[in-house]
Amino acid sequence: MGIYGALSSAVTGLRAQSHALENISGNIANSQTTGYKRMETSFLDLIPDAPLKSQVPGAVLAQSRATNNIQGDIQTSSNETYVALNSTGFFVVEPKVGQSDGNSVFAGSNYFTRRGDFEIDKDGLLVNGAGYYLKGLPIDPATGNISGSVPEVIQLSNAFLPANRTTTINYQSNLPQLPKTASYKANVYNSELLGAENFGATKTTASLTGAAAPPLVGTNAGNTVFAPGRQMTVTVNGVAVNFKFYDSTVVPSTMPADGVAIDVAATNDIDDVLASMQAELRDFGGGAAASATVKLTGGQFEVTLGQDYHASFSITGTTPALATALGIDPVNEVSSDPTLGTVNTISADDADDFVANTISGGAITVYASNGAPVNVQLRWAKVDSAASGGTDRWNLFYLSDSTAVGGSPEWTNIGQEYEFNSNGSLSTSVPQATIDDLRVNGVLIGDVVLAHDTNGVSQFADVNGTVTVSTLNQNGYGAGEFLSVAITDSGRVVATYSNGERIEMAQVVTAQFNGVNSLKRLDGGVYEATSESGEPIFDLSGSGIIGGALEASNTDISDEFTKLIITQQAYSAGTRIVSTADEMLQEALNMIR
């Protein structure tokens, strides 16, 4: 068997090297083919059965080995429908099997490819350079969620995009603790506030009324009630005014060394004493007491904060005899709480003053059901302040009618109170507010949700005293004409329209295989599943997809030339063995002639 075995092994070697040469040739030929995966050659030795001492190397068998798991270089492209995969997955595609009534017909089979040079055709289908059509899952335009689970050929409509009414405005912002409105003056108490009473809001001020029995008479001598040595403390918004009563006619003087001294000499009646207390309270009680009143009303001792409707006050430390005479608690008497009504609308006559006492909250274009665009301007008004004894409270207004005149409403309150804690967060969470029947300049938009999320509106100090808007967008749009399509890095197929809208139409589906190198290769860079590759594992997440890119062939020309030289040398050596074996066989035959 020696010469014949050598001859047989050499022939199998020639056949194996020819197979390797064919793979090398194909790899080089497809070195510029998009998504091409080179074929490697594996050699398997075939050992004949023989005793241990008689074994020989035997013949050889060449087998092809796929490199589907080896990625080619990713190259960027300006074509927005080109895609590549930075993973071992495959795009799911399908060939067209015919036409029916002008429409493409598909058989519903799944093939798999790495070739991502997809372009949109006349029917709105995405087809690659090999004629295979991209498959995915449709997206529900109302929810933005994927519909279905079985991949289907993606088809885009180039129909006119109908208008979509605005139903939600996403709005997040930070309001300044001290709004620096046009009317704000640092030395004017509460000048940063709207001054709601100037725009028709009802209000009540904090007050406290005694229950003297019998009632007091203002013309009676002051020292009959406010006897020298008696005292009381009125605390307004944290500012304490300690009244101490004395008689200036007494020698030596009994004028107190501290506190606010009130003269109750015999010449001063009760009304005089109360007038002195009022003047001193306004001087020393802080801004909240700037218009405070101290007087008798119906014979009863009464203290109010006058025009201030933010702060409350208390009276403490009253000498018991004085407390009895006035009909108040000697330890702690608390005033009523102030109240402030809501300003629902601002008339055109008051619009300039309103703008001067508020700060801009931004503006956004929204859309009516017929696609009519409407600009909504927002302004924030701080209506109460913790610094003045109330709570940090804001109202939000929108410009409802820029053409209004006279007493007609020009600005409208959305109807939501925004009240803040000292740490800048809302005291009661306002994740959203609804603007009922939003209408601007006569155009009806309808109910619109102003979505803030949980912590979307805050109140932190801002040196500029302005609103910082971090999010302001809405979900409406006017009608638009189809312009183009793109595939994003998340695998979303997005259509762009002339109105600027980008609508997600479909999700590209990719497939993974456990036995990726056991797929069956077909023309056009596609593969089909086999029993060895296993069934496809579909991925709807878009993971690994790169938009605006293509995967090049994974063929390395220099490596293929190296393999070509080695194959050529092996083939030449094989032919030499054949010729040598033939010569030896001829010599053996010549021996018997």
NORTA-V320741 format. One record per residue. RES is the residue in one letter. SS is DSSP state (H for helix, E for strand, L for the rest). Layout:
res-><RES | RES>
ss-><SS | SS>
//
This chain:
res-><M | G | I | Y | G | A | L | S | S | A | V | T | G | L | R | A | Q | S | H | A | L | E | N | I | S | G | N | I | A | N | S | Q | T | T | G | Y | K | R | M | E | T | S | F | L | D | L | I | P | D | A | P | L | K | S | Q | V | P | G | A | V | L | A | Q | S | R | A | T | N | N | I | Q | G | D | I | Q | T | S | S | N | E | T | Y | V | A | L | N | S | T | G | F | F | V | V | E | P | K | V | G | Q | S | D | G | N | S | V | F | A | G | S | N | Y | F | T | R | R | G | D | F | E | I | D | K | D | G | L | L | V | N | G | A | G | Y | Y | L | K | G | L | P | I | D | P | A | T | G | N | I | S | G | S | V | P | E | V | I | Q | L | S | N | A | F | L | P | A | N | R | T | T | T | I | N | Y | Q | S | N | L | P | Q | L | P | K | T | A | S | Y | K | A | N | V | Y | N | S | E | L | L | G | A | E | N | F | G | A | T | K | T | T | A | S | L | T | G | A | A | A | P | P | L | V | G | T | N | A | G | N | T | V | F | A | P | G | R | Q | M | T | V | T | V | N | G | V | A | V | N | F | K | F | Y | D | S | T | V | V | P | S | T | M | P | A | D | G | V | A | I | D | V | A | A | T | N | D | I | D | D | V | L | A | S | M | Q | A | E | L | R | D | F | G | G | G | A | A | A | S | A | T | V | K | L | T | G | G | Q | F | E | V | T | L | G | Q | D | Y | H | A | S | F | S | I | T | G | T | T | P | A | L | A | T | A | L | G | I | D | P | V | N | E | V | S | S | D | P | T | L | G | T | V | N | T | I | S | A | D | D | A | D | D | F | V | A | N | T | I | S | G | G | A | I | T | V | Y | A | S | N | G | A | P | V | N | V | Q | L | R | W | A | K | V | D | S | A | A | S | G | G | T | D | R | W | N | L | F | Y | L | S | D | S | T | A | V | G | G | S | P | E | W | T | N | I | G | Q | E | Y | E | F | N | S | N | G | S | L | S | T | S | V | P | Q | A | T | I | D | D | L | R | V | N | G | V | L | I | G | D | V | V | L | A | H | D | T | N | G | V | S | Q | F | A | D | V | N | G | T | V | T | V | S | T | L | N | Q | N | G | Y | G | A | G | E | F | L | S | V | A | I | T | D | S | G | R | V | V | A | T | Y | S | N | G | E | R | I | E | M | A | Q | V | V | T | A | Q | F | N | G | V | N | S | L | K | R | L | D | G | G | V | Y | E | A | T | S | E | S | G | E | P | I | F | D | L | S | G | S | G | I | I | G | G | A | L | E | A | S | N | T | D | I | S | D | E | F | T | K | L | I | I | T | Q | Q | A | Y | S | A | G | T | R | I | V | S | T | A | D | E | M | L | Q | E | A | L | N | M | I | R>
ss-><L | H | H | H | H | H | H | H | H | H | H | H | H | H | H | H | H | H | H | H | H | H | H | H | H | H | H | H | H | L | L | L | L | L | L | L | L | L | E | E | E | E | E | E | E | E | L | L | L | L | L | H | H | H | L | L | L | L | E | E | E | E | E | E | E | E | L | L | L | L | L | L | L | E | E | E | L | L | L | L | L | E | E | E | E | L | L | L | L | E | E | E | E | E | E | E | E | E | E | E | L | L | E | E | E | E | L | L | L | L | E | E | E | L | L | L | E | L | E | E | L | L | L | L | E | E | E | L | L | L | L | E | E | E | E | E | E | E | E | L | L | L | L | L | L | E | L | L | L | L | L | E | E | L | E | L | L | L | L | L | E | L | L | E | L | L | L | E | E | E | E | E | E | E | E | E | L | L | L | L | L | L | L | L | L | L | L | L | L | L | L | L | L | L | L | H | H | H | H | L | L | L | E | E | L | L | E | E | E | L | L | L | L | L | L | L | L | L | L | L | E | H | H | H | L | L | L | L | L | L | E | E | E | E | E | E | L | L | E | E | E | E | E | E | E | E | L | L | L | L | L | L | L | L | L | L | L | L | L | E | E | E | E | L | L | L | L | L | E | H | H | H | H | H | H | H | H | H | H | H | H | H | H | H | L | L | H | H | H | L | L | L | E | E | E | E | E | L | L | E | E | E | E | E | L | L | L | L | L | L | L | L | E | E | E | E | L | L | L | H | H | H | H | H | H | H | L | L | L | L | L | E | E | E | L | L | L | L | E | E | L | L | L | L | E | E | E | H | H | H | H | H | H | H | H | H | L | L | E | E | E | E | E | E | E | E | E | L | L | L | L | L | E | E | E | E | E | E | E | E | E | E | E | E | L | H | H | H | L | L | L | E | E | E | E | E | E | E | E | L | L | L | L | L | L | L | L | L | E | E | E | E | E | L | L | L | L | E | E | E | L | L | L | L | L | E | L | L | L | L | L | E | E | E | E | E | E | E | E | E | L | L | E | E | E | E | E | E | E | E | E | L | L | L | L | L | E | E | E | E | L | L | L | L | L | L | L | E | E | E | E | E | E | E | L | L | E | L | L | E | L | E | E | E | E | E | E | L | L | L | L | E | E | E | E | E | E | L | L | L | L | E | E | E | E | E | E | E | L | E | E | E | L | L | L | H | H | H | L | E | E | E | L | L | L | E | E | E | L | L | L | L | L | L | L | L | E | E | E | L | L | L | L | L | E | E | E | L | E | E | E | L | L | L | L | L | H | H | H | H | H | H | H | H | H | H | H | H | H | H | H | H | H | H | H | H | H | H | H | H | H | H | H | H | H | H | H | H | H | H | L | L | L>
//
